[in-house]
Amino acid sequence: MKKYTAFLVLILLSFSTVEEKKITKKGTITFEASVPSFEEVKAKNEAVTCIINTTNGEIATLALMKGFRFKIALMEEHFNENYVESNKYPKATFKGKIENFDYSKLTATAKEYTVKGKLEMHGKSKEISIKSKIKKTGENISMVSDFILNTDDFDIEIPSVVSKKLTKDVKVNFNFDLN
């Protein structure tokens, strides 16, 4: 009987510490490094993984660099070979926390949250803080954000030949629908 009671207590304790997670493997990240009067430099990755722990607001994302698609194949080739060196640095990751996150208080109306953490890309890491709009749709979470990243922060070199056609301040947007 003591073994049965101890076993039951262990099971109940394990359920009480289970973390609730929401996930997507179809998140979208777009970026644009265009300069006015020149050709658009824009790419989209629609296979980004994002996980949110709904009990404590921890968040993690993973984007494969070769998953970014450009309108022009040559741009995609240059991006992978010359800029982000995706064979050497195949992914970008973010691990952080959504400040003051409370899943039970999310509604269908988006609320702005601060997300802080470490972004790792191109062999470099940087602590970042961004604003993100988060809302609840049914039992799912929708999260969107727009922010700027500077290529110098990740040692991504822009050759002088094209430096006037690309901006170092890259506009980034993400959209995650997690369930």
C-alpha positions in Angstrom: 0.0 0.0 0.0 2.9 2.4 0.8 4.4 1.8 -2.6 1.1 2.4 -4.3 0.6 5.7 -2.4 4.2 6.8 -3.1 3.7 6.0 -6.8 0.4 8.0 -6.9 2.1 11.0 -5.2 4.9 10.9 -7.7 2.5 10.8 -10.7 0.4 13.8 -9.3 3.6 15.8 -8.6 4.8 15.2 -12.1 1.5 16.4 -13.6 1.6 19.6 -11.5 5.0 20.5 -12.9 4.1 19.8 -16.5 4.8 22.9 -18.6 2.2 23.9 -21.1 3.8 24.7 -24.5 2.5 26.1 -27.7 4.4 25.4 -30.9 4.5 26.1 -34.6 6.8 24.8 -37.3 5.2 27.1 -39.9 6.1 30.5 -38.6 7.1 33.2 -41.0 10.1 35.6 -40.9 10.6 38.2 -43.6 13.4 40.6 -43.9 14.1 43.5 -46.2 17.5 45.2 -46.7 16.4 47.3 -49.7 17.5 50.9 -50.4 15.2 53.3 -52.4 15.9 53.5 -56.1 17.5 50.0 -56.2 16.2 46.5 -56.7 14.2 45.1 -53.8 16.2 42.9 -51.5 13.6 40.9 -49.6 13.3 37.3 -48.4 10.8 35.1 -46.6 11.1 31.9 -44.6 7.8 30.1 -43.9 9.2 27.1 -42.0 10.3 28.8 -38.7 9.9 26.8 -35.5 8.7 28.7 -32.4 7.9 27.4 -28.9 6.3 29.3 -26.1 6.1 28.0 -22.5 2.7 29.3 -21.4 3.5 28.9 -17.7 6.5 31.2 -17.6 6.7 33.1 -21.0 9.9 31.5 -22.1 10.3 31.5 -25.9 12.6 29.8 -28.4 12.8 30.1 -32.2 14.8 28.4 -34.9 15.1 29.5 -38.5 17.2 27.6 -41.1 19.1 30.2 -43.2 18.6 28.2 -46.4 14.9 28.5 -45.8 14.8 32.1 -46.9 13.4 32.6 -50.4 14.0 35.6 -52.7 12.3 36.6 -55.9 15.6 36.4 -57.7 17.5 33.1 -57.4 20.9 34.9 -57.7 20.1 37.0 -54.6 19.3 33.8 -52.7 22.6 32.3 -53.8 24.6 35.4 -52.8 22.7 35.6 -49.5 23.6 31.9 -48.6 27.2 31.9 -49.9 28.5 35.4 -49.4 26.5 37.1 -46.6 25.2 34.6 -44.0 27.5 31.7 -45.1 24.7 29.2 -44.5 26.9 26.1 -45.0 29.1 27.3 -42.0 26.2 28.9 -40.0 23.1 27.0 -41.0 20.6 28.5 -38.5 19.5 31.5 -36.5 18.2 30.9 -33.0 16.5 33.1 -30.4 16.0 32.1 -26.7 14.4 34.5 -24.3 11.4 35.5 -22.3 8.2 37.4 -22.8 8.1 39.9 -20.0 4.9 40.0 -17.8 3.4 37.1 -19.8 0.3 35.6 -18.4 -1.5 33.1 -20.7 -4.7 33.3 -18.7 -5.0 37.1 -19.4 -4.5 36.9 -23.2 -7.6 37.9 -25.2 -8.6 38.2 -28.8 -7.3 41.8 -28.7 -3.6 42.0 -29.3 -1.5 43.4 -26.4 2.0 44.7 -26.7 4.7 42.8 -24.8 8.5 43.2 -24.5 10.5 40.1 -25.5 14.1 39.9 -24.3 16.7 37.3 -25.1 19.7 36.2 -27.0 19.7 36.1 -30.8 22.4 33.9 -32.4 23.2 34.2 -36.0 26.3 34.0 -38.2 28.4 32.7 -35.3 27.6 35.8 -33.1 25.1 36.3 -30.4 23.5 39.5 -29.2 21.1 40.3 -26.4 18.0 42.0 -28.0 14.8 43.5 -26.8 11.8 43.9 -29.1 8.1 44.7 -28.9 5.6 42.1 -30.0 1.9 42.0 -30.3 0.4 38.9 -28.8 -3.2 37.7 -28.7 -5.2 34.5 -28.0 -7.3 32.9 -30.8 -9.3 30.1 -29.2 -6.6 28.1 -27.4 -3.9 29.3 -29.9 -1.5 32.2 -29.6 -0.8 34.7 -32.3 2.5 36.7 -32.1 3.7 39.4 -34.6 6.6 41.8 -34.5 8.6 44.3 -36.6 12.1 45.3 -35.6 15.5 46.3 -37.0 18.7 44.3 -36.9 22.1 45.7 -37.9 24.4 43.5 -40.0 27.4 44.8 -38.2 26.2 43.2 -34.9 26.5 39.8 -36.5 29.7 40.4 -38.6 27.8 40.1 -41.8 29.9 42.0 -44.3 28.4 43.9 -47.3 30.9 44.2 -50.1 31.7 47.7 -51.2 30.5 46.9 -54.7 26.9 46.6 -53.5 27.1 48.7 -50.3 25.0 51.5 -51.8 22.3 48.9 -52.8 21.8 47.3 -49.4 21.1 48.8 -46.0 22.9 47.5 -42.9 19.7 48.2 -40.9 17.6 45.3 -41.9 13.8 45.4 -41.3 12.7 42.1 -39.8 9.1 40.9 -39.4 7.8 37.7 -37.8 4.4 36.1 -37.6 3.8 33.0 -35.4 0.5 31.2 -34.9 1.2 28.7 -32.2 -1.1 25.8 -31.1 
